[in-house]
């Protein structure tokens, strides 16, 4: 009997999402991803023709529902793992300087997008009597961070969503966990550093070093570090782990 799993990942065309997809694929699992970046998806689809790749904005209920319906048609009998990974850094700035539309957009992508993925996954998994929902939150969802309030609020809310859904769905054999990455090397954090530099007046080099020095390991995290945690949580070794937020951050001692 095949032990391969069927894994859906939102925001799977770059960063942590792509690393997760690649690691699951390497393990022999079947992969479906969505993303808002059509160029990145086209390149990935060419490189990984076995993946189901579609453009979808996770905060747009119509678009993401269409993607989920296509996954249902493609994998008619079951799905094993849903990674609610899509996110956006949102604006950086003091609260009185933030634009409401930018704040709302950040929360819609990070939190509402996770809700839509979790709602769909719950419908599938309750029927199956098994499944794993895996949310990508952040160490920003465990601490306060100045000048990043919309992102922090959304990520804190995702922790509450994880805890609540684990309680709701556990009796149906469904596990719900979250991974909280620290500062992950890549273009997304590079953009965050640029925004924080503009908001605070500090140099990008200063902020980069501050992030590293705020951890016990004095290092940044790599996307593959987070992906390896996802593989562990989707393995039989984690069969009794649910309702947990597992930090992959080098142990954050203080935030920026």
C-alpha positions in Angstrom: 0.0 0.0 0.0 1.4 3.4 -0.9 2.3 5.7 2.0 2.4 8.8 -0.2 0.3 11.7 1.0 -1.7 14.4 -0.9 -0.6 17.8 0.2 -2.2 21.2 -0.6 -0.2 24.3 0.1 -1.4 27.9 -0.2 1.3 30.5 -1.1 3.4 27.7 -2.6 5.3 29.5 -5.3 8.1 31.0 -3.2 9.8 31.0 0.2 8.6 28.7 2.9 5.6 27.5 0.8 7.8 26.4 -2.1 10.3 24.8 0.2 7.5 22.8 1.8 6.2 21.7 -1.6 9.7 20.6 -2.8 10.3 18.6 0.4 7.0 16.9 0.2 7.5 16.1 -3.5 11.0 14.8 -2.8 9.5 12.5 -0.2 7.2 11.1 -2.8 4.0 12.9 -1.9 1.5 14.5 -4.3 1.5 18.3 -4.3 -1.1 21.0 -5.1 -0.2 24.7 -4.7 -1.8 28.0 -5.3 -0.3 31.5 -5.4 -1.0 35.0 -6.6 2.1 35.1 -8.8 1.3 33.7 -12.2 4.9 34.0 -13.5 6.3 32.0 -10.5 3.6 29.4 -10.9 4.3 29.0 -14.6 8.0 28.4 -13.9 7.2 25.9 -11.1 4.6 24.1 -13.3 7.2 23.7 -16.0 9.8 22.3 -13.5 7.3 20.1 -11.6 4.7 19.0 -14.1 3.1 16.5 -11.7 2.1 19.3 -9.3 -1.3 20.9 -9.6 -0.6 24.7 -9.8 -3.2 27.4 -10.0 -3.3 31.2 -9.5 -5.5 32.1 -6.6 -5.7 35.0 -4.1 -6.3 33.3 -0.7 -8.3 36.4 0.5 -10.6 36.2 -2.5 -13.3 33.6 -1.6 -14.3 33.1 -5.2 -10.8 32.4 -6.4 -9.7 30.2 -3.6 -13.0 28.2 -3.7 -12.4 27.5 -7.4 -8.9 26.2 -6.6 -10.3 24.0 -3.8 -12.9 22.6 -6.1 -10.3 21.7 -8.7 -8.3 19.9 -6.1 -11.4 18.0 -5.1 -11.9 16.9 -8.7 -8.2 16.0 -9.1 -8.0 14.1 -5.8 -11.5 12.7 -5.6 -11.0 10.2 -2.8 -8.9 11.9 -0.2 -6.5 14.7 0.8 -4.1 14.3 3.8 -2.5 17.7 4.6 -3.6 21.3 4.1 -0.9 23.9 4.7 -2.5 27.3 5.2 0.8 29.0 4.4 0.0 32.1 2.3 0.8 35.4 3.9 1.9 38.9 3.4 4.2 41.2 5.4 1.8 44.1 5.3 2.8 47.7 6.0 5.4 48.9 8.5 4.9 52.0 10.5 3.6 53.5 13.7 -0.1 52.9 14.3 -1.1 56.6 13.7 0.7 56.5 10.3 -0.8 53.3 8.9 -3.3 53.3 6.1 -6.6 51.4 6.9 -6.8 49.7 3.5 -3.2 48.4 3.9 -4.0 47.1 7.4 -7.1 45.4 6.3 -5.4 43.8 3.3 -2.7 42.3 5.5 -5.2 40.8 7.9 -7.3 39.5 5.0 -4.5 37.6 3.4 -2.9 36.2 6.6 -5.9 35.5 8.7 -9.0 35.4 6.5 -7.0 33.4 3.9 -6.1 30.9 6.7 -9.8 30.7 7.7 -10.9 29.9 4.2 -8.3 27.1 3.9 -9.1 25.7 7.3 -12.8 25.7 6.7 -12.5 23.8 3.4 -10.0 21.4 5.0 -12.3 20.7 7.9 -15.1 19.7 5.6 -12.8 17.2 3.8 -11.2 15.8 6.9 -14.3 15.4 9.1 -15.7 13.2 6.3 -12.5 11.2 6.0 -11.9 11.0 9.8 -8.3 12.0 9.4 -6.1 14.8 8.2 -3.6 17.5 9.2 -4.2 21.3 9.0 -0.9 23.1 9.3 -0.9 26.9 9.6 2.2 29.1 9.1 2.1 31.7 11.8 5.3 33.5 13.0 7.3 34.3 16.1 5.6 37.7 15.6 2.4 35.7 16.6 4.1 35.0 20.0 5.6 38.5 20.8 4.7 42.1 20.2 6.7 43.8 17.4 6.8 47.6 17.1 5.9 49.0 13.7 4.4 45.7 12.5 1.0 45.7 14.2 -1.2 44.5 11.4 1.0 41.5 10.7 1.4 40.8 14.4 -2.3 40.9 15.1 -3.1 38.5 12.2 -0.4 36.1 13.3 -1.5 36.1 16.9 -5.0 35.4 15.7 -3.8 32.4 13.8 -2.4 30.9 17.0 -5.9 31.2 18.5 -7.4 29.6 15.4 -5.0 26.7 15.7 -5.8 26.1 19.3 -9.6 26.4 18.8 -9.7 24.1 15.7 -7.6 21.5 17.4 -10.3 21.3 20.1 -13.2 21.4 17.5 -11.8 18.7 15.2 -9.8 16.4 17.4 -12.7 14.0 18.0 -12.9 13.5 14.2 -9.3 12.4 14.0 -8.1 15.7 12.6 -4.9 17.3 13.9 -4.3 21.1 13.7 -0.9 22.6 14.4 1.1 25.8 13.5 4.7 26.5 12.7 6.1 29.8 13.9 9.2 30.7 11.8 11.6 33.3 12.9 13.4 35.6 10.4 13.6 33.5 7.3 16.3 34.2 4.7 14.7 35.3 1.4 13.1 38.0 -0.7 10.1 38.4 1.6 12.2 39.3 4.7 14.4 41.5 2.5 11.3 43.5 1.7 10.4 43.6 5.4 13.9 44.9 6.3 13.5 47.7 3.7 10.1 48.7 5.0 11.3 48.6 8.6 14.4 50.6 7.7 12.1 53.3 6.2 9.8 53.3 9.2 12.5 53.4 11.9 15.5 55.2 10.3 17.8 52.2 11.1 20.0 50.7 8.4 19.1 47.4 6.8 22.4 45.9 8.0 21.6 47.0 11.6 18.2 45.5 11.5 19.5 42.2 10.0 22.0 41.9 12.7 19.4 42.8 15.4 17.2 40.0 14.2 20.0 37.5 14.4 21.2 38.7 17.8 17.7 38.4 19.2 17.9 34.6 19.0 19.9 32.1 21.1 21.6 30.7 18.0 22.4 34.2 16.7 21.3 33.1 13.2 18.5 33.5 10.7 16.3 30.6 9.7 16.3 29.0 6.2 13.1 28.0 4.4 14.2 24.4 4.4 14.3 24.5 8.3 10.6 25.3 8.3 9.8 22.7 5.6 11.5 20.0 7.6 9.2 20.8 10.6 6.2 20.5 8.3 7.4 17.1 7.1 7.8 15.9 10.7 4.3 17.1 11.7 2.9 15.3 8.6 4.6 12.0 9.6 3.5 9.1 11.8 6.0 10.3 14.4 3.7 13.3 15.1 0.5 11.3 15.2 -0.3 12.6 18.8 0.7 16.2 18.3 -2.1 18.7 17.9 -3.0 22.1 19.1 0.6 23.1 19.2 2.6 26.1 17.9 6.1 24.9 17.1 8.7 27.7 16.7 11.5 27.3 14.2 13.4 30.4 15.1 16.7 29.6 16.9 14.8 30.5 20.1 13.8 34.1 20.1 15.0 35.9 23.2 13.9 39.4 22.2 12.1 40.9 19.2 13.4 43.9 17.2 
